[in-house]
Amino acid sequence: MVINPEELASPISFSLNGETITAGAEETILDAAKRNGVEIPHLCYSQRQGSDGNCRACVVEIDGERVLAPSCCRAPTEDMTVQTNSKRALKSQKMIVELLKSDVSEQAHTLNSELDYWAGKLDIGIPRFEARHQPQADNSHPGIAVNMDACIQCTRCVRACRDEQNNDVIGLARRGTHTQIVFDLDDPMGESTCVACGECVEACPTGALMPADDVGMASPDRMVESGCPFCGVGCQMTYAVKDDKIIYVKGRDGPANHGRLCVKGRYGFDYIHHPHRLTKPLIRRDDAPKSGDFSMDPNDIDKIFREVTWEEALNFAAGGFNKIRDEQGPNALAGFGSAKGSNEEAYLFQKLVRTGFKTNNVDHCTRLCHASSVVALLECLGSGAVSNPVSDVEKADVIIIIGANPTVNHPVAATWMKNAMRRGTKLILMDPRSIELSAQATHHVAFKLGSDVPMLNAIMHVIIEENLTDSKFIAERTEGFEAMKAHLQAYSPETMEPICGVPANTLRQVARLYATASNSIIFWGMGVSQHVHGTDNARCLISLALMTGQIGRPGTGLHPLRGQNNVQGASDMGLIPMVFPDYQPVDDKKSHAYFEELWGCELDNNLGLTVVEIMHAIHDGDLTGLYVQGENPAMSDPDANHARESMAQLQHLVVQDIFLTETAYLADVVLPASAYSEKIGTFTNTDRLVQIGRQAVPPPGDARQDLWIIQEMARRLGLDWNYKDSKEVFEEVRKAVPTMAGMTWQRLEKEGSIVYPCLKEGDLGDDIIFTDTFESANGLGKFVPADIVPPDERPDEEYPFILITGRMLEHWHTGSMTRRSNILDALEPEAVATINPISLDEMSVKTGEMITLSTRRGQISMIARADEGVPTGVVFMAFCYYEAAVNELSNAALDPSAKIPEFKYCAVKVTAGGETMQFHSYGGGQSNNKLM
Amino acid sequence: MGRQEISARKSGNKLKLPRTIGKGRQVDPKALAEVQALLGDESRQKDLLIEHLHKIQDKYKHLSAANLVALAREMNLSKAEVYEVATFYHHFDVVKEGDAPPPKLTVRVCESLTCSMKGSENLVTSLENTLGKGVRVQRVPCVGRCEKAPVAVVGMNPIEDADAEKVAAAVKNNEIEPESLQVIEHEAYVDNGGYTSYRMCKNGTYNIDKVLDAMDDSGLRGLGGAGFPAGRKWRIVRGMPEPKLMAVNIDEGEPGTLKDKYYLERDPHRFFEGMLIGAWAIGIDEIYIYLRDEYAAIRNVLEVEVAKLVADPPVEDMPIIHLRRGAGAYICGEESAMIESIEGKRGMPRLRPPFVAEVGLFGRPTLEHNMESLYWVRDILEKGPGCLTDHGRNGRVGLRSFSVSGRVNKPGVHVADAGITMIELIEEYCGGMIDGHQFYGYFPGGASGGILPASMGNIPLDFDTLNEYDCFIGSAAIVVFSNQDKARDLAVNAMKFFEEESCGQCTPCRVGTAKAVILMKKPQWDEDLLEELSEVMIDSSICGLGQAAPNPMRSVMKYFPDELTKAGAK
């Protein structure tokens, strides 16, 4: 399947069952027949998995041919005479379905067996053949039931796994009647390398692969077209709802995913039905003091909070803020919005802080992920957005992926990359770790941690030295090249080799490959951005693209892979302390005036504080009131103990969330809010696609939609807001964000997604930007040289290892959602850190045993998991585990430009053994949401 | 706060334990070192998977799961890809944790048509009873020695006219290496004018058009069984864009066929020369020779003789020659399945169109030939087309290499006139029927060409002449049976063979052959259902295997109806 189907060539006319019809040049007989209302049985063919021609159910009679032909594989030719329903064709079609029917067991595993459908259509009774010996069911996987007694060896699952998702876990083993679908070496699915993307389940026509627990045997009450709440790829999906519970999801043909999903999207939806959902507003009990050093069980909240009415909660929440604002001044207040909420929520939240709190102290988790990328992009190109969509990998000859692990963090985007590589696109993977994509890389450049700038400078040095630059592009579209050229003089690959640990020759090869390819595209992630030199890293990548002219065309450009499903939108909406919506600087007179006019009130023109700065300000006693909507800084902030202590110090903390998070535990008021699938709103993905998410189920109990809560808070902060619904908010967003001005709610509802820039109604939107000019004042791209800045805390005798934090496939961020999902919790139940087996050996630790990590800031214990991909002397750990929260260890040192902390590097001590992890009422594989 | 502490360690089954390792099987360092040592500095490219699997199987006598995972890593393939290939071929023994590896020595007993007529079942039984646990006795399909049936292969050592004593002796004496062959070696071949014709092609003495005309005029047809005119095939591939490849099919697996073996055991360079001339005529600079794994002695010969040829090439720019080893799969005799196998994959036939000549090996235009088709090329050039066209009888023209086996006095390869009848062949070449055996019927074209009764022993045997009887000559493998045999039993044997050898890709063949065997083993055949099934298999199977599999069964219903009555079934 292709992202952009080719135009069809001139049509062919042929005779089908006596009537002359036409077919496109690429069309098969089966497709052409279907288009003309003639159904031909087919099982191994599907639109997604394409044709294979193995089941033979679709055979037809073609005049002049000795045997029947599979219509799914045959293109008609001019004047061909085809019969789909002749006696001879029907005899084969029927017997083939009968043979397959005879081999599958009578036990149904799905309500939608395609085999049964065709057996019914062809009027096939009880098969006249004896059944085969049936294989045992394999229920080893928590999410997928394997019932090979229903398997017809059509290989749709193999193709889904191998050709679409490129996971290549499923194979067709043995031969003849013993032919069998297997996972890896015929291992139980749950013990295989399966990443549970579920593509095979969606592909299976007979129910041999189904969601576990028989949910596939239930008839949903309704199917709701919506989207995925997790990462920035922006997959569209359909929720199957029964009795107001989501029972399963299916991938939908959205521009970013074309039906594909990953394990989180497909199996992570049920967290919304977890018993821990907050269903009543809560106010902290007077006798429950706050402490940064706490242990909490969200199942046991009575000792800390009391349930109250919405009226009481809202009055108390807003009253606390009013009091601080009036007594201590607006800058004693701050708000953290959410990159998980909709554009409309983000817009209203920042508007509340700016017009209700009257301060610019509003930020969100972008500060912790791509702030440095955005700062560099704004500085060099005048816009923080990605230049090209992920799907442009199809047009790229070379892909650079640096500091990103897409198969884990953007799994569906990774499938398009892997598809491209299969077709011959070359991958330059720059990562100190060896990751899944390393196997497909032309070059895996495993540079020393933190040496991004010397490595990238050396590459640029080669490009200049070997005259591989695009001088026309440099002359016409950039500024500052001469200074850059002079700056790079000192960075020869030979000089940089010992610093970045990459052979000079490799640096040269990579430079040539990137620069001389017709189209090269760069993707990056947190490995680039989360450093004290994160902005410099991004500046280098931008310079690399500028000097080679690898931007502004299809298949080129710069793509910082966005993490949260709406981190792009939250930034666009102005959840950033320095800018209003659309990145308009708060200290710029013109934009200031514009927003004062739009919002009808005076606005602060001082830059607000960022996430980590807010924590420091609280610590210093300068900031005393904080409103947190859908974020969990107690887990996600660096040096989390410090963050928790700060928040415990607050006079007034209001947390609006769906669970009692570690942050909510420190709150004075907790407002029970709505999950993604409980509301309607727009979300902007990593490709700048604004997509609509629809409500599938109502919020539980007395939980309310966030838009309502924000508005009720605003009214109590003295704002006269009367937004009827998301649509009305969106109308205002169009005024605040000119690049979205052309989008109408009606069109979004109809088309599901629109890409910006979309300046006026009717614009299609541009998926590629910077084609003629950059967004800077003079339209030019700016070269900004970067020097070598070492990591803030380097290993020493006491802390000899380096700690990298990050994420893992099954768990989302701080784990508050995914660790409450049955399947995801079962797949990764408790905290693990990955470490090279050689390092483990040196400590005499076996994989699976406990280790303890300590830094200058804290100490946690978890299970060690051997991973050859992690360099020796390095530990990697995801920050999703409350029982071993790695951000208690991470370093809060900031990048000077973007104020992003250095999550990707700090010194750590690793010791064998450790205290057993303490679980509360979630995590550890306890999740048991009842869906039916 | 009242903490309800739960430790995953303590709470037993309610809480799940995390994986101690990454997802799936991890690479075992010891197994990786073993694989690396075996592969040495040989290329890890994907198409060498089967070659590399052989190295592990040869060394350890099985493929352990750990070694497969290590090989996957080493070749940058997925575990599933390696496993599906390893389990497709009969000659690989995949052994997973907890499974006992097979005994170091395997005795393979052929159970195909001729060997079964000559008592292979009894041989298997007595070997199983006598050889003991240290030896594995395996029933295998035809090993190409039908003229000396029954045949057992001890390790790689073939025991012809086998009985339990002979086999036991070989086992006892550890005689497990293939026999050594006395062939016309490179030096002798060259001394007798070998490769002169090839040189004359290359230096322009032979004109390409004249060579192609000679090929056309000779009437040479594809001798693997399909009978496609060789000259026309050359012209078609010659017209295809470069780069082009040649693939030579020596996966001689059709039960009863032994002609390729016959020629290679005698004069391999004659084949090489034809192959090189073909490559020259078509513009091919890379050739893949695919030899069935059962022909171990020939493999040794070809390896040595190709090395000699490469060391002392007749011309400077000789094409690159790759020798590839099959791994026990009849289906790889099918041209596109063979191509898949050369590419290191399961031998699953491809759908056509596109044809191999257009999109073949590694996606390139490919000339695929049976070995024997190339074997005749030198003669055609040197002696003229008449070397073939001067022969023939009963209105047919040419020579055929008949592989005759069964109840005749002189089985073996007989080069005879195209168009000769079965009765003539028995009388003139095969020394008549064995004493006490009366000619009852024959398979004119191996297991797949159908069965004809003695009463139809006067039909000219050639391509096309048997079509009207729903039979074909194929590779001219003729199995003669007598009044002491039952056509019905032989048909069941053939259908079981097809069930075993079906690649499993398409429904009519995978499921159809299995269901047919069940139905054919019943005392009373459901002839209507079998006929319906046959028609569907013929009409809808992807390749010739499934399309031809019903032939013997239909022949029984058509020509041996007496055997299907209650009386006949006894």
Interface residues (C-beta under 8 A of the other chain):
Chain A: G53 N54 C55 R56 A57 V59 V67 L68 P70 C73 R88 K91 S92 M95 I96 L99 L100 S102 D103 R128 F129 E130 R132 I152 Q153 R162 D168 V169 I170 G171 L172 A173 R174 R175 G176 T177 H178 T179 V182 F183 D184 L185 D186 D187 E191 S192 T193 C194 V195 A288 F294 S295 M296 D297 N299 D300 K303 I304 A439 A826 E828 P829 E830 V832 T834 K846 T847 G848 I863 R865 A866 D867 E868 T916 M917 Q918 F919 H920 S921 G924 G925 Q926
Chain B: M1 G2 R3 Q4 E5 I6 S7 A8 R9 K10 S11 K14 L15 K16 L17 P18 R19 T20 I21 G22 K23 G24 R25 Q26 V27 A65 L68 V69 N76 S78 K79 A80 E81 Y83 E84 T87 F88 V94 K96 A329 I331 R346 L351 E499 E500 E501 S502 C503 G504 Q505 C506 T507 P508 R510 V511 G512 T513 A514 K515 I518 L519 L529 E532 L533 E535 V536 I538 D539 S540 S541 I542 Q547
